[in-house]
Amino acid sequence: MRHKIAGKRLSRSKGQRMALRRTMIKQLFDNERIQTTRAKAEHIRRPAEKLITLAKRGNEAEGADAVHARRLAVARLGDKEIVTKLFDEIAPRYESRPGGYTRMIKMGLRQGDASEMVILELVEE
């Protein structure tokens, strides 16, 4: 039994899970909407919201703290263009919002394996 073990494995090794999370979060920030399985959406939702909060705090900060926030985001995502979009376009949208930047919309079951599919999107204000 998996008592006191946090997180889901998604039938992948640690490196594969990290790569999946990084890629899917980049796609979410790039397209602002992705279609995926419910398990994967739940897996990336929390880190994506944490990155938006990091970007909000980085935009409010000055000097070294602002640079530090950008460097943390680049370390987590690995792509400077996406981080620039996150800090310059996405985070300012949610300045007055205290949280809940994403929404999951259920789409039904996938034809091949009956996995529950969802659309994960950034909330519009």
C-alpha positions as CSV (number, residue, x, y, z in Angstrom):
1,M,0.0,0.0,0.0
2,R,1.1,3.6,-0.7
3,H,0.5,5.1,2.8
4,K,1.9,8.6,3.2
5,I,3.3,8.8,-0.3
6,A,2.4,12.0,-2.0
7,G,1.8,12.5,-5.7
8,K,0.9,10.2,-8.5
9,R,3.4,8.2,-10.6
10,L,1.5,8.3,-13.9
11,S,3.3,5.0,-14.8
12,R,6.5,6.9,-15.5
13,S,9.9,7.2,-13.9
14,K,10.9,10.3,-12.1
15,G,12.7,11.8,-15.1
16,Q,9.8,11.1,-17.4
17,R,7.4,12.7,-14.9
18,M,9.5,15.8,-14.7
19,A,9.8,16.1,-18.5
20,L,6.1,15.6,-18.9
21,R,5.3,18.2,-16.3
22,R,7.7,20.7,-17.8
23,T,6.4,20.2,-21.3
24,M,2.8,20.3,-20.5
25,I,3.2,23.5,-18.4
26,K,5.0,25.1,-21.3
27,Q,2.2,24.1,-23.6
28,L,-0.4,25.5,-21.2
29,F,1.4,28.9,-20.9
30,D,2.0,29.0,-24.7
31,N,-1.5,28.1,-25.9
32,E,-3.4,29.0,-22.7
33,R,-5.5,25.8,-23.2
34,I,-4.6,22.2,-23.5
35,Q,-6.6,18.9,-23.8
36,T,-5.3,16.1,-21.8
37,T,-6.3,13.3,-19.4
38,R,-7.7,14.2,-16.0
39,A,-4.7,12.6,-14.1
40,K,-2.2,14.6,-16.1
41,A,-4.2,17.8,-15.7
42,E,-4.3,17.3,-11.9
43,H,-0.6,16.6,-11.9
44,I,0.4,19.9,-13.6
45,R,-2.3,22.2,-12.3
46,R,-0.6,23.0,-8.9
47,P,2.9,23.7,-10.3
48,A,1.4,25.9,-13.0
49,E,-0.5,27.9,-10.5
50,K,2.6,28.2,-8.3
51,L,4.6,29.5,-11.3
52,I,1.9,32.2,-12.0
53,T,2.1,33.2,-8.3
54,L,5.9,33.4,-8.6
55,A,5.6,35.6,-11.6
56,K,3.1,37.9,-9.8
57,R,5.5,38.3,-6.9
58,G,8.4,38.8,-9.2
59,N,6.6,41.6,-11.0
60,E,5.9,43.3,-7.7
61,A,9.5,42.9,-6.5
62,E,12.4,45.2,-7.4
63,G,16.0,44.6,-8.2
64,A,17.6,41.3,-7.2
65,D,14.3,39.7,-6.1
66,A,12.7,40.3,-9.5
67,V,15.7,38.7,-11.3
68,H,15.7,35.8,-8.8
69,A,12.0,35.1,-9.6
70,R,12.7,34.9,-13.3
71,R,15.7,32.6,-12.7
72,L,13.6,30.3,-10.6
73,A,11.0,30.2,-13.4
74,V,13.6,29.5,-16.1
75,A,15.0,26.7,-13.9
76,R,11.6,25.1,-13.6
77,L,10.5,25.5,-17.2
78,G,13.8,25.6,-19.1
79,D,12.6,28.1,-21.7
80,K,13.2,31.8,-21.6
81,E,10.6,32.7,-24.1
82,I,7.8,31.1,-22.1
83,V,9.1,32.7,-19.0
84,T,9.0,36.1,-20.7
85,K,5.4,35.5,-21.7
86,L,4.5,34.3,-18.2
87,F,5.9,37.4,-16.6
88,D,4.9,40.0,-19.2
89,E,1.5,38.8,-20.4
90,I,0.0,36.1,-18.1
91,A,0.9,37.3,-14.6
92,P,-0.4,40.9,-15.0
93,R,-3.8,39.5,-15.9
94,Y,-4.1,38.0,-12.4
95,E,-2.8,40.9,-10.3
96,S,-6.1,41.3,-8.4
97,R,-6.9,37.5,-8.3
98,P,-5.8,35.7,-5.1
99,G,-5.6,32.3,-6.8
100,G,-7.4,29.8,-9.0
101,Y,-5.8,30.7,-12.3
102,T,-6.7,27.5,-14.1
103,R,-10.0,25.7,-14.9
104,M,-10.7,22.1,-15.8
105,I,-13.6,21.3,-18.1
106,K,-14.6,17.7,-18.4
107,M,-15.0,16.4,-21.9
108,G,-16.0,12.8,-21.4
109,L,-14.2,9.5,-22.1
110,R,-11.5,8.9,-24.7
111,Q,-12.5,6.4,-27.4
112,G,-9.5,4.1,-27.3
113,D,-9.0,3.5,-23.6
114,A,-11.9,5.3,-21.9
115,S,-9.6,7.7,-20.0
116,E,-11.4,10.7,-18.7
117,M,-10.4,13.7,-20.8
118,V,-10.4,17.4,-19.7
119,I,-9.5,20.8,-21.1
120,L,-7.2,22.6,-18.8
121,E,-7.2,26.4,-19.5
122,L,-6.2,29.6,-17.9
123,V,-9.1,31.6,-16.5
124,E,-10.0,34.8,-18.3
125,E,-10.9,37.8,-16.3
